């Protein structure tokens, strides 16, 4: 994957840019599509672009925050099935 890097406000060596890309991989678990690097003297501001991230719905069911019921054991599935659902 090729990461699109934009540097504004100064110049950076390629080794430093590669270090920022590697930091993003280690911190977030994948390489970003792009990095905006704003140089301000000795300081840099990093903005990562990972594209659109999927949104997962989370609900509170039987006291647990869950996205889906597929990880529930049989007892929790039965508890969810037997619960009284209140209307709004």
N, C-alpha and C positions, 0 to 999 in steps of 0.2 A: 504494500500500500504506500502510495506517495503522499506525504504530508505537505500541504501548501503553506509555506511560511512567509509572512509579511512582517518586515522590520521597519519601524518608523522612528524618527527622532535620533538616529545614529546608525552605527555599523557594528556588526557582531561577526566574530570568526565562525566558520562553519562548525568547528568542534564544539563551541558553546551552543549553537543552534541544535546540534545533534544531542547534546546533553539535555536540553529542554524537551526535546521529543522523547528521549528515553525516560525522563522524569514523568511525563504524561502517561507513558505506557505502564510504568510501575505503579503510579498513583491510582489510575482509573482502569487499568486492566486491558486497555486496547489503545491503538494509535489513533490520534485525532485526524479528522479530515484536513484541518487547518489550524494554525496557531498565529495569532496576531501578537507581536512583541513590540511594546512601546518602550523605547530607551529614554531614560531621564537621568543623565549623568551616570552615577554608579548604580542606579536602580533600574529595574525592568518590571513592566507590568505584562503578565501573560493572560491571554484570552484564548480558550480552547473552543474549537467547533467540532462537535461529535455528530452533527446532523440531527435528524428527528429521532427522539427516543420514544419507544412505545409506552403508552399509559396503561397501567394495570389498576383496575378497580379493586379497592380494598373495602371489605364490609366487616362489621362486628357480628359474629354468629356464635351463639352459646358462650359468650365471654371471650372469644378469641378473635383477633384481627386476621382475616384470611382473604386471599384473592380468589381461590377456588376451593372446592370441597374434595378434590381428588386425593389429597394427602391425609384426609380424615380416616381413622380406623372405623370399624363397623359400629362400635358403640357411639362414637361422635356422629356418625351418619344417621343412626337411629334417633339420637337426641335432636338433631337438626330436623329430621322428618316429623317428629312428634311435637315440636314447639308450636306455640300459638303465635300466629303472625297477625300483628295489629295493623289496621289501616291508618292512613294519615288523615 
